[in-house]
Amino acid sequence: MQTKPLSWDQIRANAAAFVHEWAGESYERGESQSFWTELFAVYGIRRRKVAQYESRAKKADGGAGFIDVFWPGMLIAEQKSLGKDLVAAEDQALTYLANVSEAEQPRYVITCDFETFRLRDLEAAPGDADAVVEFALEQLPVEAEWFGFIAGYQKRIFGSAEQAAASVKAAQLMADLYVELEGSGYDEHEASVFLVRTLFALFADDSGLWERDLFLEFIQTRTAEDGSDLGAQLTALFQVLNRPVNKRMAGTDELMLRFPYVNGSVFGEAVSIPYFTSSMRQKLIAACHFNWGGISPAIFGSLFQAVKSKEARRELGEHYTTEENILKLIGPLFLDELRAEFVANIHSRRGLRKLHERLGQMRFLDPACGCGKFLIVAYRELRALELQILVRLQELSGKQAQTSLVMDEDERVRVRMSHFNGIELEEWPATIARTAMFLVDHQANQDMSLKIGVSPEQLPLTESAHIMVGNALELDWNEVLAASDDVRVMGNPPFIGARRMTSVQKEEINALWPRGKAGLLDYCGSSELSVGAPEMRGSWG
């Protein structure tokens, strides 16, 4: 049972065999479907699970036609005979999209004439040189990364407008699901648990944590169209995800058995069985068609926090701390210095190893972490720097480096989720923070696999960020993380002027002030303010 994307070494080997098999083919009608079935197989994907052949579709001008290959939410493809105009074929594919629902709009357009591939990224920024690429069939083994999204490898430009827009859309989809939950009678805590589990499953479907679109297949084939058994089936699935494969009960649905063991940190708590309607099922399927692998966990987490508030849902996406602003804080605090040390030791294996060890010794605390965006971005940037170190060590050491990286996994990844700590006043944002750290950890592991060919096993989950629910003004921070020279404290606590504080907040300030009365001292507390109140935010200092 395949539960993660194929390694790039395996994909390239598959691609070489594919090229050998298809070199010299030229006739569209005779071999088109076999060609695409085997191309999906290069990336470890069963075509029948994700894509349809010859889908009837309406063109923009009202005429009818057939889409050669359609993967809802991911790609549309047109296959032509040898020598046909691929730009014209691309235009043909685009005419079908005018009548495709928003949830099923694909990101990629692929055209091919058996000799040449042409790929267009519809979400690429204007002027992006990678918006359109072409390469010959024989180059597929070395150009295989362009189609990495088929296997679940995502092309990410962190902080980009496209990633931010995807994160806003993802949060809107989760808000739609929460509205349905509100009407089901679920209490707030159980709704939170359900949303987080659903988010994990949606992300896993698109990012290679398990078989591609396995969760979607489960919803479509194991639940009734009226939604009457959706809650019960999801509850059963979540229980299976919390049980090791060798301890699952006899008679468990064979489709459920294809899911890997995740661990109790996400699926362990027992909650009531929700009751849903066809509307909830339709919205969940629409969410499955969205590409969750392309979101920013930092931005999405901020927005996800707001889905429970009717007022905040109306303004979803209008206010959040951008990654650019987060980087402005963590850069001078520690990141700029570490990057400078990397540059200074670019030709020194000893210096790079020393820097790598230093990364593993550092610890981080956000005492007002909210949904964890500062921890998430800091973790992502440090994993990226660590990967630069590993790639450079590999370059300096030659082929021997690959073997040592494979054998010494614990030594390879020194920046760990467990090194990142937070304090948050409320349970919901704290839960989001832990979950978002899982997501960004997986993205970092995918990048590692892409660059050096190996990465840690993601499942079952064995560690997480340490997020304590409590008031940072009352807790001893040493209970969360012992003070040391290796600790960095960061964050963006809410700011309230002295004249706008509540009586409770004034008491908290006075309790901390050594003279008993804080006077007009302003308040920096330990919980995130709601979306829609950006003027009340302050910087950590």
Disulfide bonds with the S-S distance in Angstrom:
none
